Amino acid sequence: MSLIDGVLLTLLNTVVCLVSPKLLSIISATKKTKINQEKQQINIPISEPNPEIPSFS
């Protein structure tokens, strides 16, 4: 392997190592927003609180 091959592989590896975390964070962020949107669409009816204290006697 010549010197130019080593330099090119080093540059390619550097670019991949710098770009991949950014791509992974973008993909992760889009998945999180989709999950949050799905959670917002689910409506769970909430009953009104009961002010009475139950007795256990």
C-alpha distance matrix in Angstrom:
0.0 3.8 6.8 8.2 6.2 7.1 10.5 11.2 10.7 12.9 15.4 15.7 16.3 18.8 20.6 21.0 22.3 24.7 26.0 26.5 29.3 31.2 31.0 32.2 35.0 36.1 36.2 38.0 40.5 41.4 42.0 44.3 46.3 46.8 48.1 50.3 51.8 52.5 54.3 56.4 57.5 58.9 62.4 64.0 67.7 68.8 72.3 74.5 74.9 78.0 79.9 81.9 81.1 81.4 83.7 82.8 86.3
3.8 0.0 3.8 5.5 5.4 6.6 8.9 10.2 11.0 12.6 14.6 15.7 16.8 18.7 20.4 21.5 22.8 24.7 26.2 27.2 29.9 31.5 31.6 33.1 35.7 36.7 37.1 39.0 41.3 42.2 43.2 45.3 47.1 47.9 49.3 51.4 52.7 53.8 55.5 57.4 58.6 60.2 63.7 65.4 69.1 70.1 73.6 75.7 76.1 79.3 81.1 83.3 82.5 82.9 85.3 84.6 88.1
6.8 3.8 0.0 3.8 5.4 5.2 6.3 8.7 10.0 10.6 12.4 14.3 15.4 16.6 18.5 20.1 21.1 22.7 24.5 25.8 28.3 29.8 30.3 31.8 34.2 35.3 36.0 37.9 39.9 41.0 42.2 44.1 45.9 46.9 48.3 50.2 51.6 52.9 54.5 56.2 57.7 59.3 62.7 64.4 68.0 68.9 72.5 74.4 74.7 77.9 79.6 81.9 81.1 81.7 84.1 83.4 87.0
8.2 5.5 3.8 0.0 3.8 5.4 5.0 6.1 8.5 9.8 10.5 12.1 14.1 15.2 16.5 18.3 19.8 21.1 22.5 24.1 26.8 27.9 28.2 30.1 32.4 33.2 34.0 36.1 37.9 38.9 40.3 42.3 43.8 44.8 46.5 48.3 49.5 50.8 52.6 54.2 55.6 57.4 60.8 62.6 66.3 67.3 70.9 72.9 73.3 76.6 78.4 80.7 80.2 80.8 83.3 82.8 86.4
6.2 5.4 5.4 3.8 0.0 3.8 5.5 5.2 6.1 8.5 9.9 10.5 12.1 14.1 15.4 16.4 18.1 20.0 21.1 22.1 25.1 26.4 26.4 28.1 30.7 31.5 31.9 34.0 36.2 37.0 38.1 40.3 42.0 42.7 44.3 46.3 47.5 48.6 50.5 52.3 53.5 55.2 58.6 60.4 64.1 65.2 68.8 70.9 71.3 74.6 76.4 78.7 78.1 78.6 81.1 80.4 84.0
7.1 6.6 5.2 5.4 3.8 0.0 3.8 5.5 5.2 6.1 8.6 9.9 10.4 12.2 14.3 15.3 16.3 18.3 20.0 21.0 23.5 25.2 25.6 26.9 29.4 30.6 31.2 32.9 35.1 36.3 37.3 39.2 41.1 42.0 43.3 45.3 46.8 47.9 49.5 51.4 52.8 54.4 57.7 59.4 63.0 63.9 67.5 69.5 69.7 73.0 74.7 76.9 76.1 76.7 79.1 78.4 82.0
10.5 8.9 6.3 5.0 5.5 3.8 0.0 3.8 5.5 5.1 6.2 8.6 9.8 10.5 12.4 14.3 15.3 16.5 18.3 20.0 22.4 23.6 24.3 26.1 28.2 29.2 30.2 32.1 33.9 35.1 36.5 38.2 39.9 41.1 42.6 44.3 45.7 47.1 48.7 50.3 51.9 53.6 56.9 58.7 62.3 63.1 66.7 68.6 68.9 72.2 73.8 76.2 75.6 76.3 78.8 78.3 81.9
11.2 10.2 8.7 6.1 5.2 5.5 3.8 0.0 3.8 5.4 5.1 6.1 8.5 9.8 10.6 12.3 14.1 15.4 16.5 18.1 20.9 21.9 22.1 24.1 26.4 27.1 27.9 30.1 31.9 32.8 34.2 36.2 37.7 38.7 40.4 42.2 43.4 44.8 46.6 48.2 49.5 51.3 54.7 56.6 60.2 61.3 64.9 66.9 67.4 70.7 72.5 74.9 74.4 75.0 77.6 77.2 80.8
10.7 11.0 10.0 8.5 6.1 5.2 5.5 3.8 0.0 3.8 5.5 5.0 6.0 8.5 9.9 10.5 12.1 14.2 15.3 16.2 19.0 20.6 20.6 22.1 24.7 25.7 26.2 28.1 30.3 31.3 32.3 34.3 36.2 37.0 38.4 40.4 41.8 42.9 44.6 46.5 47.8 49.4 52.8 54.5 58.2 59.2 62.8 64.9 65.3 68.5 70.4 72.6 72.0 72.5 75.0 74.5 78.1
12.9 12.6 10.6 9.8 8.5 6.1 5.1 5.4 3.8 0.0 3.8 5.5 5.1 6.1 8.7 9.9 10.5 12.3 14.3 15.4 17.7 19.4 20.1 21.5 23.7 25.0 25.9 27.4 29.4 30.9 32.0 33.7 35.5 36.8 38.0 39.7 41.4 42.7 44.1 45.9 47.5 49.1 52.4 54.0 57.6 58.4 61.9 63.8 64.1 67.3 69.0 71.3 70.6 71.3 73.8 73.2 76.8
15.4 14.6 12.4 10.5 9.9 8.6 6.2 5.1 5.5 3.8 0.0 3.8 5.4 5.0 6.2 8.6 9.9 10.6 12.2 14.2 16.6 17.5 18.3 20.3 22.2 23.2 24.4 26.2 27.9 29.2 30.7 32.4 33.9 35.2 36.8 38.3 39.7 41.3 42.9 44.3 45.9 47.8 51.0 52.8 56.4 57.3 60.9 62.7 63.1 66.5 68.1 70.6 70.1 70.9 73.5 73.2 76.8
15.7 15.7 14.3 12.1 10.5 9.9 8.6 6.1 5.0 5.5 3.8 0.0 3.8 5.4 5.2 6.2 8.6 10.0 10.6 12.0 15.0 16.0 16.1 18.0 20.4 21.1 21.9 24.0 25.9 26.8 28.1 30.2 31.7 32.7 34.3 36.1 37.4 38.8 40.5 42.1 43.5 45.3 48.6 50.5 54.1 55.2 58.8 60.8 61.4 64.7 66.5 68.9 68.5 69.1 71.8 71.4 75.0
16.3 16.8 15.4 14.1 12.1 10.4 9.8 8.5 6.0 5.1 5.4 3.8 0.0 3.8 5.5 5.1 6.1 8.6 10.0 10.6 13.1 15.0 15.3 16.5 19.0 20.3 20.9 22.5 24.7 26.0 27.0 28.8 30.7 31.8 33.0 34.9 36.5 37.7 39.2 41.0 42.5 44.1 47.4 49.0 52.7 53.5 57.1 59.1 59.4 62.7 64.4 66.7 66.1 66.7 69.3 68.8 72.4
18.8 18.7 16.6 15.2 14.1 12.2 10.5 9.8 8.5 6.1 5.0 5.4 3.8 0.0 3.8 5.5 5.2 6.2 8.6 10.2 12.0 13.5 14.7 16.2 17.9 19.4 20.6 22.1 23.8 25.4 26.8 28.2 29.9 31.4 32.7 34.2 35.9 37.4 38.7 40.3 42.1 43.8 46.9 48.6 52.1 52.8 56.4 58.2 58.5 61.8 63.4 65.8 65.3 66.1 68.6 68.3 71.9
20.6 20.4 18.5 16.5 15.4 14.3 12.4 10.6 9.9 8.7 6.2 5.2 5.5 3.8 0.0 3.8 5.5 5.2 6.0 8.4 10.9 11.4 12.2 14.4 16.2 17.0 18.3 20.2 21.7 23.0 24.6 26.3 27.7 29.1 30.8 32.2 33.6 35.2 36.8 38.2 39.8 41.7 44.9 46.8 50.3 51.2 54.8 56.7 57.2 60.6 62.3 64.8 64.5 65.3 68.0 67.8 71.5
21.0 21.5 20.1 18.3 16.4 15.3 14.3 12.3 10.5 9.9 8.6 6.2 5.1 5.5 3.8 0.0 3.8 5.5 5.2 5.8 8.9 10.2 10.2 11.8 14.3 15.3 16.0 17.8 19.8 21.0 22.2 24.1 25.8 26.9 28.3 30.1 31.5 32.9 34.5 36.1 37.6 39.3 42.6 44.4 48.0 49.0 52.6 54.6 55.1 58.5 60.3 62.7 62.3 62.9 65.6 65.3 69.0
22.3 22.8 21.1 19.8 18.1 16.3 15.3 14.1 12.1 10.5 9.9 8.6 6.1 5.2 5.5 3.8 0.0 3.8 5.7 5.7 7.3 9.5 10.6 11.4 13.3 15.2 16.1 17.2 19.2 21.0 22.0 23.4 25.4 26.9 27.9 29.5 31.3 32.7 33.9 35.7 37.5 39.0 42.2 43.7 47.3 48.0 51.5 53.4 53.6 56.9 58.6 60.9 60.4 61.1 63.7 63.3 66.9
24.7 24.7 22.7 21.1 20.0 18.3 16.5 15.4 14.2 12.3 10.6 10.0 8.6 6.2 5.2 5.5 3.8 0.0 3.8 5.9 6.6 7.5 9.5 11.1 12.1 13.7 15.5 16.7 18.0 19.9 21.5 22.6 24.2 26.0 27.3 28.4 30.2 32.0 33.1 34.5 36.5 38.3 41.3 43.0 46.5 47.1 50.7 52.4 52.7 56.1 57.7 60.2 59.8 60.7 63.4 63.3 66.9
26.0 26.2 24.5 22.5 21.1 20.0 18.3 16.5 15.3 14.3 12.2 10.6 10.0 8.6 6.0 5.2 5.7 3.8 0.0 3.8 5.8 5.5 6.4 8.8 10.2 11.0 12.6 14.4 15.7 17.1 18.8 20.3 21.7 23.2 24.9 26.2 27.6 29.4 30.8 32.2 33.9 35.8 38.9 40.9 44.4 45.2 48.9 50.7 51.3 54.8 56.5 59.1 58.8 59.7 62.5 62.5 66.2
26.5 27.2 25.8 24.1 22.1 21.0 20.0 18.1 16.2 15.4 14.2 12.0 10.6 10.2 8.4 5.8 5.7 5.9 3.8 0.0 3.9 5.4 5.1 6.1 8.6 9.9 10.5 12.1 14.1 15.6 16.6 18.3 20.2 21.4 22.7 24.4 26.0 27.3 28.8 30.5 32.1 33.7 37.0 38.7 42.3 43.2 46.8 48.8 49.4 52.7 54.6 57.0 56.6 57.3 60.1 59.8 63.5
29.3 29.9 28.3 26.8 25.1 23.5 22.4 20.9 19.0 17.7 16.6 15.0 13.1 12.0 10.9 8.9 7.3 6.6 5.8 3.9 0.0 3.8 5.5 5.1 6.1 8.6 9.9 10.3 12.1 14.3 15.4 16.3 18.4 20.1 21.0 22.3 24.3 25.9 26.8 28.5 30.5 32.0 35.1 36.6 40.2 40.8 44.4 46.2 46.5 49.9 51.6 54.0 53.6 54.4 57.2 57.0 60.7
31.2 31.5 29.8 27.9 26.4 25.2 23.6 21.9 20.6 19.4 17.5 16.0 15.0 13.5 11.4 10.2 9.5 7.5 5.5 5.4 3.8 0.0 3.8 5.5 5.2 6.3 8.7 9.9 10.6 12.6 14.5 15.4 16.7 18.7 20.2 21.1 22.7 24.7 25.9 27.1 29.1 31.0 34.0 35.8 39.3 40.0 43.7 45.4 46.0 49.5 51.1 53.8 53.6 54.6 57.5 57.6 61.3
31.0 31.6 30.3 28.2 26.4 25.6 24.3 22.1 20.6 20.1 18.3 16.1 15.3 14.7 12.2 10.2 10.6 9.5 6.4 5.1 5.5 3.8 0.0 3.8 5.4 5.1 6.2 8.5 9.9 10.8 12.6 14.4 15.6 16.9 18.7 20.2 21.4 23.0 24.7 26.1 27.6 29.5 32.8 34.8 38.3 39.4 43.1 45.1 45.9 49.3 51.3 53.8 53.8 54.6 57.5 57.5 61.2
32.2 33.1 31.8 30.1 28.1 26.9 26.1 24.1 22.1 21.5 20.3 18.0 16.5 16.2 14.4 11.8 11.4 11.1 8.8 6.1 5.1 5.5 3.8 0.0 3.8 5.4 5.1 6.0 8.5 10.0 10.7 12.3 14.4 15.5 16.6 18.3 20.1 21.3 22.7 24.5 26.1 27.7 30.9 32.6 36.2 37.2 40.8 42.8 43.5 46.8 48.8 51.2 51.0 51.6 54.5 54.3 58.0
35.0 35.7 34.2 32.4 30.7 29.4 28.2 26.4 24.7 23.7 22.2 20.4 19.0 17.9 16.2 14.3 13.3 12.1 10.2 8.6 6.1 5.2 5.4 3.8 0.0 3.8 5.5 5.0 6.0 8.6 9.9 10.4 12.3 14.3 15.3 16.3 18.3 20.0 21.0 22.5 24.5 26.2 29.2 30.9 34.3 35.1 38.7 40.5 41.1 44.5 46.3 48.9 48.7 49.6 52.5 52.6 56.3
36.1 36.7 35.3 33.2 31.5 30.6 29.2 27.1 25.7 25.0 23.2 21.1 20.3 19.4 17.0 15.3 15.2 13.7 11.0 9.9 8.6 6.3 5.1 5.4 3.8 0.0 3.8 5.4 5.1 6.3 8.8 10.0 10.8 12.5 14.4 15.4 16.7 18.7 20.2 21.3 23.0 25.1 28.1 30.2 33.7 34.7 38.5 40.3 41.2 44.8 46.7 49.4 49.5 50.4 53.5 53.7 57.5
36.2 37.1 36.0 34.0 31.9 31.2 30.2 27.9 26.2 25.9 24.4 21.9 20.9 20.6 18.3 16.0 16.1 15.5 12.6 10.5 9.9 8.7 6.2 5.1 5.5 3.8 0.0 3.8 5.5 5.3 6.4 8.8 10.2 10.9 12.6 14.5 15.6 16.9 18.7 20.3 21.6 23.5 26.8 28.8 32.4 33.7 37.4 39.6 40.6 44.0 46.2 48.7 48.8 49.4 52.4 52.5 56.2
38.0 39.0 37.9 36.1 34.0 32.9 32.1 30.1 28.1 27.4 26.2 24.0 22.5 22.1 20.2 17.8 17.2 16.7 14.4 12.1 10.3 9.9 8.5 6.0 5.0 5.4 3.8 0.0 3.8 5.5 5.2 6.3 8.8 10.0 10.7 12.4 14.4 15.6 16.7 18.6 20.3 21.7 24.9 26.6 30.2 31.2 34.8 36.9 37.7 41.1 43.1 45.6 45.5 46.2 49.1 49.1 52.9
40.5 41.3 39.9 37.9 36.2 35.1 33.9 31.9 30.3 29.4 27.9 25.9 24.7 23.8 21.7 19.8 19.2 18.0 15.7 14.1 12.1 10.6 9.9 8.5 6.0 5.1 5.5 3.8 0.0 3.8 5.4 5.1 6.3 8.7 9.9 10.6 12.3 14.4 15.4 16.6 18.6 20.5 23.4 25.3 28.8 29.7 33.4 35.3 36.1 39.7 41.6 44.3 44.4 45.4 48.5 48.8 52.5
41.4 42.2 41.0 38.9 37.0 36.3 35.1 32.8 31.3 30.9 29.2 26.8 26.0 25.4 23.0 21.0 21.0 19.9 17.1 15.6 14.3 12.6 10.8 10.0 8.6 6.3 5.3 5.5 3.8 0.0 3.8 5.4 5.2 6.3 8.7 9.9 10.6 12.5 14.4 15.4 16.8 19.0 22.1 24.5 27.9 29.3 33.1 35.2 36.4 40.0 42.2 44.8 45.2 46.0 49.2 49.5 53.3
42.0 43.2 42.2 40.3 38.1 37.3 36.5 34.2 32.3 32.0 30.7 28.1 27.0 26.8 24.6 22.2 22.0 21.5 18.8 16.6 15.4 14.5 12.6 10.7 9.9 8.8 6.4 5.2 5.4 3.8 0.0 3.8 5.5 5.1 6.3 8.7 9.9 10.7 12.5 14.4 15.6 17.2 20.5 22.5 26.1 27.6 31.3 33.6 34.8 38.1 40.5 42.9 43.2 43.7 46.8 46.9 50.7
44.3 45.3 44.1 42.3 40.3 39.2 38.2 36.2 34.3 33.7 32.4 30.2 28.8 28.2 26.3 24.1 23.4 22.6 20.3 18.3 16.3 15.4 14.4 12.3 10.4 10.0 8.8 6.3 5.1 5.4 3.8 0.0 3.8 5.4 5.1 6.1 8.6 9.9 10.6 12.4 14.4 15.8 18.8 20.5 24.0 25.1 28.8 30.9 31.8 35.2 37.4 40.0 40.1 40.9 44.0 44.2 48.0
46.3 47.1 45.9 43.8 42.0 41.1 39.9 37.7 36.2 35.5 33.9 31.7 30.7 29.9 27.7 25.8 25.4 24.2 21.7 20.2 18.4 16.7 15.6 14.4 12.3 10.8 10.2 8.8 6.3 5.2 5.5 3.8 0.0 3.8 5.4 5.0 6.1 8.6 9.8 10.5 12.4 14.6 17.4 19.7 23.1 24.3 28.1 30.1 31.4 34.9 37.1 39.9 40.4 41.3 44.6 45.1 48.9
46.8 47.9 46.9 44.8 42.7 42.0 41.1 38.7 37.0 36.8 35.2 32.7 31.8 31.4 29.1 26.9 26.9 26.0 23.2 21.4 20.1 18.7 16.9 15.5 14.3 12.5 10.9 10.0 8.7 6.3 5.1 5.4 3.8 0.0 3.8 5.5 5.1 6.3 8.7 10.0 10.8 12.9 16.2 18.6 22.1 23.9 27.6 30.0 31.5 35.0 37.5 40.1 40.7 41.3 44.6 45.0 48.7
48.1 49.3 48.3 46.5 44.3 43.3 42.6 40.4 38.4 38.0 36.8 34.3 33.0 32.7 30.8 28.3 27.9 27.3 24.9 22.7 21.0 20.2 18.7 16.6 15.3 14.4 12.6 10.7 9.9 8.7 6.3 5.1 5.4 3.8 0.0 3.8 5.4 5.1 6.3 8.7 10.0 11.1 14.4 16.2 19.9 21.4 25.1 27.5 28.8 32.2 34.7 37.1 37.5 38.0 41.2 41.5 45.3
50.3 51.4 50.2 48.3 46.3 45.3 44.3 42.2 40.4 39.7 38.3 36.1 34.9 34.2 32.2 30.1 29.5 28.4 26.2 24.4 22.3 21.1 20.2 18.3 16.3 15.4 14.5 12.4 10.6 9.9 8.7 6.1 5.0 5.5 3.8 0.0 3.8 5.4 5.1 6.3 8.8 10.2 12.9 14.9 18.2 19.4 23.2 25.3 26.6 30.1 32.4 35.1 35.6 36.5 39.8 40.4 44.1
51.8 52.7 51.6 49.5 47.5 46.8 45.7 43.4 41.8 41.4 39.7 37.4 36.5 35.9 33.6 31.5 31.3 30.2 27.6 26.0 24.3 22.7 21.4 20.1 18.3 16.7 15.6 14.4 12.3 10.6 9.9 8.6 6.1 5.1 5.4 3.8 0.0 3.8 5.4 5.1 6.4 9.0 11.8 14.6 17.8 19.5 23.3 25.5 27.3 30.9 33.3 36.1 37.0 37.8 41.2 42.0 45.7
52.5 53.8 52.9 50.8 48.6 47.9 47.1 44.8 42.9 42.7 41.3 38.8 37.7 37.4 35.2 32.9 32.7 32.0 29.4 27.3 25.9 24.7 23.0 21.3 20.0 18.7 16.9 15.6 14.4 12.5 10.7 9.9 8.6 6.3 5.1 5.4 3.8 0.0 3.8 5.4 5.2 6.7 10.2 12.7 16.2 18.3 22.0 24.6 26.5 29.8 32.6 35.0 35.9 36.3 39.7 40.2 43.9
54.3 55.5 54.5 52.6 50.5 49.5 48.7 46.6 44.6 44.1 42.9 40.5 39.2 38.7 36.8 34.5 33.9 33.1 30.8 28.8 26.8 25.9 24.7 22.7 21.0 20.2 18.7 16.7 15.4 14.4 12.5 10.6 9.8 8.7 6.3 5.1 5.4 3.8 0.0 3.8 5.4 5.4 8.3 10.1 13.7 15.3 19.0 21.5 23.1 26.5 29.1 31.6 32.3 32.8 36.2 36.8 40.5
56.4 57.4 56.2 54.2 52.3 51.4 50.3 48.2 46.5 45.9 44.3 42.1 41.0 40.3 38.2 36.1 35.7 34.5 32.2 30.5 28.5 27.1 26.1 24.5 22.5 21.3 20.3 18.6 16.6 15.4 14.4 12.4 10.5 10.0 8.7 6.3 5.1 5.4 3.8 0.0 3.8 5.5 7.2 9.9 12.9 14.5 18.3 20.4 22.4 25.9 28.4 31.2 32.3 33.2 36.7 37.7 41.4
57.5 58.6 57.7 55.6 53.5 52.8 51.9 49.5 47.8 47.5 45.9 43.5 42.5 42.1 39.8 37.6 37.5 36.5 33.9 32.1 30.5 29.1 27.6 26.1 24.5 23.0 21.6 20.3 18.6 16.8 15.6 14.4 12.4 10.8 10.0 8.8 6.4 5.2 5.4 3.8 0.0 3.8 6.1 9.6 12.5 15.0 18.6 21.1 23.5 26.8 29.7 32.2 33.5 34.1 37.7 38.6 42.2
58.9 60.2 59.3 57.4 55.2 54.4 53.6 51.3 49.4 49.1 47.8 45.3 44.1 43.8 41.7 39.3 39.0 38.3 35.8 33.7 32.0 31.0 29.5 27.7 26.2 25.1 23.5 21.7 20.5 19.0 17.2 15.8 14.6 12.9 11.1 10.2 9.0 6.7 5.4 5.5 3.8 0.0 3.8 6.4 9.7 12.4 15.9 18.8 21.0 24.2 27.2 29.5 30.6 31.0 34.4 35.2 38.8
62.4 63.7 62.7 60.8 58.6 57.7 56.9 54.7 52.8 52.4 51.0 48.6 47.4 46.9 44.9 42.6 42.2 41.3 38.9 37.0 35.1 34.0 32.8 30.9 29.2 28.1 26.8 24.9 23.4 22.1 20.5 18.8 17.4 16.2 14.4 12.9 11.8 10.2 8.3 7.2 6.1 3.8 0.0 3.8 6.3 9.1 12.6 15.3 17.9 21.0 24.1 26.5 27.9 28.4 32.0 33.1 36.6
64.0 65.4 64.4 62.6 60.4 59.4 58.7 56.6 54.5 54.0 52.8 50.5 49.0 48.6 46.8 44.4 43.7 43.0 40.9 38.7 36.6 35.8 34.8 32.6 30.9 30.2 28.8 26.6 25.3 24.5 22.5 20.5 19.7 18.6 16.2 14.9 14.6 12.7 10.1 9.9 9.6 6.4 3.8 0.0 3.8 6.2 9.6 12.7 14.9 17.9 21.1 23.3 24.5 24.8 28.4 29.3 32.9
67.7 69.1 68.0 66.3 64.1 63.0 62.3 60.2 58.2 57.6 56.4 54.1 52.7 52.1 50.3 48.0 47.3 46.5 44.4 42.3 40.2 39.3 38.3 36.2 34.3 33.7 32.4 30.2 28.8 27.9 26.1 24.0 23.1 22.1 19.9 18.2 17.8 16.2 13.7 12.9 12.5 9.7 6.3 3.8 0.0 3.8 6.4 9.6 12.4 15.2 18.5 20.6 22.3 22.7 26.3 27.7 31.1
68.8 70.1 68.9 67.3 65.2 63.9 63.1 61.3 59.2 58.4 57.3 55.2 53.5 52.8 51.2 49.0 48.0 47.1 45.2 43.2 40.8 40.0 39.4 37.2 35.1 34.7 33.7 31.2 29.7 29.3 27.6 25.1 24.3 23.9 21.4 19.4 19.5 18.3 15.3 14.5 15.0 12.4 9.1 6.2 3.8 0.0 3.8 6.5 8.8 11.9 15.0 17.4 19.0 19.8 23.4 25.0 28.4
72.3 73.6 72.5 70.9 68.8 67.5 66.7 64.9 62.8 61.9 60.9 58.8 57.1 56.4 54.8 52.6 51.5 50.7 48.9 46.8 44.4 43.7 43.1 40.8 38.7 38.5 37.4 34.8 33.4 33.1 31.3 28.8 28.1 27.6 25.1 23.2 23.3 22.0 19.0 18.3 18.6 15.9 12.6 9.6 6.4 3.8 0.0 3.8 6.4 8.8 12.2 14.2 16.2 16.8 20.5 22.3 25.6
74.5 75.7 74.4 72.9 70.9 69.5 68.6 66.9 64.9 63.8 62.7 60.8 59.1 58.2 56.7 54.6 53.4 52.4 50.7 48.8 46.2 45.4 45.1 42.8 40.5 40.3 39.6 36.9 35.3 35.2 33.6 30.9 30.1 30.0 27.5 25.3 25.5 24.6 21.5 20.4 21.1 18.8 15.3 12.7 9.6 6.5 3.8 0.0 3.8 6.5 9.3 11.9 14.3 15.7 19.4 21.8 24.9
74.9 76.1 74.7 73.3 71.3 69.7 68.9 67.4 65.3 64.1 63.1 61.4 59.4 58.5 57.2 55.1 53.6 52.7 51.3 49.4 46.5 46.0 45.9 43.5 41.1 41.2 40.6 37.7 36.1 36.4 34.8 31.8 31.4 31.5 28.8 26.6 27.3 26.5 23.1 22.4 23.5 21.0 17.9 14.9 12.4 8.8 6.4 3.8 0.0 3.8 6.2 9.0 11.0 12.7 16.5 18.8 22.0
78.0 79.3 77.9 76.6 74.6 73.0 72.2 70.7 68.5 67.3 66.5 64.7 62.7 61.8 60.6 58.5 56.9 56.1 54.8 52.7 49.9 49.5 49.3 46.8 44.5 44.8 44.0 41.1 39.7 40.0 38.1 35.2 34.9 35.0 32.2 30.1 30.9 29.8 26.5 25.9 26.8 24.2 21.0 17.9 15.2 11.9 8.8 6.5 3.8 0.0 3.8 5.5 8.0 9.6 13.3 16.0 18.9
79.9 81.1 79.6 78.4 76.4 74.7 73.8 72.5 70.4 69.0 68.1 66.5 64.4 63.4 62.3 60.3 58.6 57.7 56.5 54.6 51.6 51.1 51.3 48.8 46.3 46.7 46.2 43.1 41.6 42.2 40.5 37.4 37.1 37.5 34.7 32.4 33.3 32.6 29.1 28.4 29.7 27.2 24.1 21.1 18.5 15.0 12.2 9.3 6.2 3.8 0.0 3.8 6.6 9.5 12.7 15.9 18.4
81.9 83.3 81.9 80.7 78.7 76.9 76.2 74.9 72.6 71.3 70.6 68.9 66.7 65.8 64.8 62.7 60.9 60.2 59.1 57.0 54.0 53.8 53.8 51.2 48.9 49.4 48.7 45.6 44.3 44.8 42.9 40.0 39.9 40.1 37.1 35.1 36.1 35.0 31.6 31.2 32.2 29.5 26.5 23.3 20.6 17.4 14.2 11.9 9.0 5.5 3.8 0.0 3.8 6.3 9.2 12.6 14.9
81.1 82.5 81.1 80.2 78.1 76.1 75.6 74.4 72.0 70.6 70.1 68.5 66.1 65.3 64.5 62.3 60.4 59.8 58.8 56.6 53.6 53.6 53.8 51.0 48.7 49.5 48.8 45.5 44.4 45.2 43.2 40.1 40.4 40.7 37.5 35.6 37.0 35.9 32.3 32.3 33.5 30.6 27.9 24.5 22.3 19.0 16.2 14.3 11.0 8.0 6.6 3.8 0.0 3.8 6.4 9.6 12.1
81.4 82.9 81.7 80.8 78.6 76.7 76.3 75.0 72.5 71.3 70.9 69.1 66.7 66.1 65.3 62.9 61.1 60.7 59.7 57.3 54.4 54.6 54.6 51.6 49.6 50.4 49.4 46.2 45.4 46.0 43.7 40.9 41.3 41.3 38.0 36.5 37.8 36.3 32.8 33.2 34.1 31.0 28.4 24.8 22.7 19.8 16.8 15.7 12.7 9.6 9.5 6.3 3.8 0.0 3.8 6.5 9.3
83.7 85.3 84.1 83.3 81.1 79.1 78.8 77.6 75.0 73.8 73.5 71.8 69.3 68.6 68.0 65.6 63.7 63.4 62.5 60.1 57.2 57.5 57.5 54.5 52.5 53.5 52.4 49.1 48.5 49.2 46.8 44.0 44.6 44.6 41.2 39.8 41.2 39.7 36.2 36.7 37.7 34.4 32.0 28.4 26.3 23.4 20.5 19.4 16.5 13.3 12.7 9.2 6.4 3.8 0.0 3.8 5.7
82.8 84.6 83.4 82.8 80.4 78.4 78.3 77.2 74.5 73.2 73.2 71.4 68.8 68.3 67.8 65.3 63.3 63.3 62.5 59.8 57.0 57.6 57.5 54.3 52.6 53.7 52.5 49.1 48.8 49.5 46.9 44.2 45.1 45.0 41.5 40.4 42.0 40.2 36.8 37.7 38.6 35.2 33.1 29.3 27.7 25.0 22.3 21.8 18.8 16.0 15.9 12.6 9.6 6.5 3.8 0.0 3.8
86.3 88.1 87.0 86.4 84.0 82.0 81.9 80.8 78.1 76.8 76.8 75.0 72.4 71.9 71.5 69.0 66.9 66.9 66.2 63.5 60.7 61.3 61.2 58.0 56.3 57.5 56.2 52.9 52.5 53.3 50.7 48.0 48.9 48.7 45.3 44.1 45.7 43.9 40.5 41.4 42.2 38.8 36.6 32.9 31.1 28.4 25.6 24.9 22.0 18.9 18.4 14.9 12.1 9.3 5.7 3.8 0.0
